[in-house]
Amino acid sequence: MEKEKWLEKQEKAYHSKTGFVELPILRGFDVISPLWDILEDVRSFNTDDSVTLCGGYARYCASTAKEPTSAGDVDIYCIDMEVFETLRKILENTYHLIIRADNDTAVTYEKTKVGKLKNCPPIQIIKPINEGRKVAGGDTMTILENFDFTVVRAAIISPTLALVDADFEHDEKHNLIRIKNIHCPISSNLRCMKYAKKGYFLTPSECMKLFIDWDERDDSYRTKLKDFLLNVEGGYSEEDVNELEALMRID
């Protein structure tokens, strides 16, 4: 309870900001530098914003927290399906990565033990499909602005710099979940729980955003979502939660 009171006091003293700022890369780039070289090759035939390495791994690289939470994989976003297919062919045909999962949201590869990418964490290419409020394709700024939490609104833009939300440094230092985009209040709630397991804290004021969003949705949306969730039999594994996040994009 003392921690919650302290966090609430910090939030009252801090005023959320808008926009994005640059922060130095503090760790982790050496591990993914071979992958960065591959992305640079793809960019050379397209645009500088055609592929973006962002999300959890970028957060880890730029975090100023004393003991930042590690990232399980590396997420790559593409500006369009053509670039996605180009990168996919390179990873599979040239570097012989093995697909672990291929669904409507992304292609996830097994961590390889050989070759140029042997030290890289598992790689995941997000499919550039824009549906409802979920935007998974576009340039770097488009992708970042669509991310939900400030602590994942981060992209590696060079071997030494990351582009992050203006609240990123504060929220990452204090392990706070600050919501700036809600695709679906239920899926956002599931993500909040997932990040809480990693040590992040959701303040009551941020939690209230989910209830407000739910109240502002129309009856057909709420009915459709409630029927879907109530008809799912059994419990939810972490993989089920990830699938639900992808499914609950309806407006």
N, C-alpha and C positions, 0 to 999 in steps of 0.2 A: 504494500500500500504506500509506503514511503517513496518508493521509486515512481509510482504513478503520480503522486503529488508533486514530486520534483519535475517530472516530465510536463505536467500540466502548467507548472510555474514557468518552465522554459518556453512553452508554447505561447503563453500570455505575453511574454517579453519579446518574442520573435514575431516579425511580420513577414508573411509569405511574399515572395517576389515573383515577377513574371520574366519570361525569356530564358535564354541559355547563356552559359559562360564557358570559357575554356579552363581546364585544369591540367596539370602535368600528369603524365603516366608515372606512377610510383612503383609498380611491380607488374610482373606477369607477361610483359610484352615479349621477352626473349623466348618464352614457351610457344607463342603463337606466331613468331616472326616468319617461319616458313609458309604458314597459311596466309599471312599478310602479303607475302611476295606473289602468291597465286592470285589474290584479290587484285593486286596492282596490275597484273597481266590482264585480267578481265577488264579493269577500268581503262587500260590503254586502248582497248578496242571499242569502248563505249564512252562513258562520262565519269568524272570523278565521284559522282554520287550514285553510280549504277549498282554498286554493292556496298553494304554498310555492316560493319561488325559492331553490334550494339546490344544493350540489355545487361544481363547479369555479369558476364565476363568483363565488359567495359566498366561496369560499376566497381568490380573487384580491383581492376587496374588503377582506377582513379581515386578510390576511396581514401580519405584522410583519417579514417577510424584507426585506432591503435591495433585492433585485431579484426580486420574486415572479414566478413563471411565469404568463404570461397564460392566459386561458381562451378556447377556440375558439368556444363558444356559451353560451347561457343555458338551463339546465334548469329546467323548471317541473313540479312534482308536484301532483296533485289528490287530494282526499280520496275521491272516488268518480267513477264514469263519468258521472254527470249533470253534475257540475262540469266534467269534462274536455270534454264535448260543448259545454257553454255557452261555455267559453273558446275552443274550436276555432272555433265559429261566429263569434265576435267577431273573431278574428284573420283569418279567411278572408273573411267577408262584409262587415265594417266596414272593416278595414284592408288587405284584398285581398292578404294574404300568399300566396305561391306555395309549394306543397308540393314539397320536394326529395326526401323519402323518407317512406314510410308503411309500417311493418312491425309485427310483433307487440309490439314494445317501445315505440315512440314515433312521433310525427309530427314531422318536422323541416322547417323552412321555409327558403326562400332568404332571404338578407339583402336587404332591400328598399332601394331607392335614393330612394324618395319617401315623403311623408307623415310622420305623427307618429313612426314607428318607424325612420326612415331612418338614424339613427346607432347604432341598437341592433345588437349582434352577432346572428348567426343564432339563432333561437328554436327550442327543442325542447320539446314537451309529452310527458312520459312517461305512457304509458297505465297507469291505476291497476289493474293486474292482479296479484294475489298468487298466486304459484305456487311450491310447494315452499318453499325457504328464501328466495326472492326476494320482497320486499315492496315494491311500487311504488305502493300506494295507502294513504291514511290521513292523519292529522294530522301536523304538523311533527315532533314528537318520534318518532312511529312511523317516519317516513321516515329521519330522521337516525340512529336506533339501528340501522337495517338497513344503512346504508352500511358499506363494508368498511374503508377507510383513514381514519385520524384526520384527515388533511389535506383530505379531502373531506366530512367530517362538519361541514358549515357551512351555515347558512341565514340569509338576510337577513330580519330581523324588523321593521325600521323603516328609514327613510332614514339613520339614524345608527348603528344597532346590528346586529350579527350574533350568532347563537347558534352556538357551536362546541363541539366535543369538548374536554374538559379538557386533553387532551394536544396540542391543535391548535397552540397558539402555539409550544411547544417543538419539535414535529416539523416545523413549517413553517419555522422559523428555521434548523433544521439539515438541511433537505431529507431527512427520514427517512420511510420507509414503515413505519407501525405498523399491523398488522392486528388489527382488533377484531371482524370478522365475516367468515366464509368461507361463501359460497354454494356454491361448488364449488372444490376445490383447484386444478384445472387452469385454470379461468377466472380465479381469483385470481392464479395464476402469470403468465398472459398480461397481466393488468392491472399486475402488478409490473414486467414488462418494459416495458410502455408508459410507466409513470411513471419508470422508470429512464432512458428516452430523454429525459425532460423534466428530468433532473438529480437525481432522488430516489434514495436509497440504501436497499437492503434489507439489514439486518444478518443474520448467520447465525442468530441466535436467532429473528428474525421469520420467516425462510425455513423454519425447522424446524417452525413451526406448520402449514405446508401439508403437510409429510410426515406429521405426526401426524394431521391431519384425514383424509388419504388412507388411512392405516392403520386408522382407526376406521370407515371406510365398509364396508358389507357387500359380499360378493363379487359380487352381482348388479349393484350400482352400478358397481363398478370394471370389470367385464366389459363392461357396456353402453357405458360411456364409452370404454374402450380400443378396442372394435370400431368405434365411431363415428369416432374420430380416425384410426385406422389405415386406414379405408376411404375417407377423403377424399383425392382425387387432386390432385396438384400442390401448390404452395406456398400460403401464406396472405398475403393483402394485409391492410392495416390494417382495411379494411372487413370482411374475412372474420373477423378477430379480434373485431371488435365484434359480428358476428352470432353467433359462437361463444359469447361471453359471455352473450348472450340465450338461446341454445339450452341451455346447460349449467346448467339450474336444477333438474335432477332430484335427488331425494333417494335 
